[in-house]
Amino acid sequence: MIQDFPYGVPFESSGKFVSGTVNWLAWKDWFKSCVIVSLDLEKESYQEIMQPDYGVEIEIVRTLVVLRDCLSILHLTDT
């Protein structure tokens, strides 16, 4: 059990497992920003992973995937 976990409900129904961590997209600060949360199962700790600068404001879809054992993010826009 993690005390005072500051993140809301995950975007996806299940996280992505990479290198001993479970990672998911979640809301932070009452739906003001989307963050990647990484839960280290061995250390029983979590951290927020910085996202890249997408360079656009309007997004259609953002989802986490695993490519060649690396956590990746797909970001689709209407531009």
C-alpha positions, 0 to 999 in steps of 0.5 A: 500500500502506498501512502498519499499516492497523488495520481488519479485513475489510470487512463488504460485498464492495465499498465505496461510492464518493463524492467521490473516496473509497471507503468501507466498514464494517469491524471494529476492535479485534478485532471489538469495534466497527464503523467506517466507513473512508474511503480517499482515492484521490488522497491515498492516505490513510484516515480513520475516519468517526464514526457517528451515535448510534443510541440502541439496542444491538441491531442487525439490519443496518447497510449503507452506501449513496449517496443524492444523492451523499452517503454514508449509513448504513442501520441496522435494529433489532428495536425 
